[in-house]
């Protein structure tokens, strides 16, 4: 489905287009601007946050997180569940571990993975809540 954010009108022989997703008139709101500027996070924090969302932005990694949301699993379990090779699963787990999204523990010759902490669990829950909202509420 394509959403068009333009309004087209025909006046005489000319066609004018207005975009509905940008200001139609340049303006400046100093109080709002200063409030936002004072509240913005440091660049380093924003970069860390962007890296977190980047790590979460892969379908395979989200599938892994969905599985780990429900249970701690070893790499072998994940390969069966996701129908992927061990090397492919391990690669995705390295990305998630580097982003402090999952943690691992070794038990004998097996490595078990789980969500890193309750923050990751809450991120998943909030994301699911957001994507489950009816479109009319957005």
Buried (B, 14 or more C-beta within 10 A) or exposed (E): EEEEEEEEEEEEEEEEEEEEEEEEEEEEEEEEEEEEEEEEEEEEEEEEEEEBEEBBEBEBBBBBBEBBBEEBBBBEBBBEBBEBEEEEBBBBBEBBBEBBBBBBEEEEEEBBBBBBEEEBBEBBEEEEEEEEEEEEEE
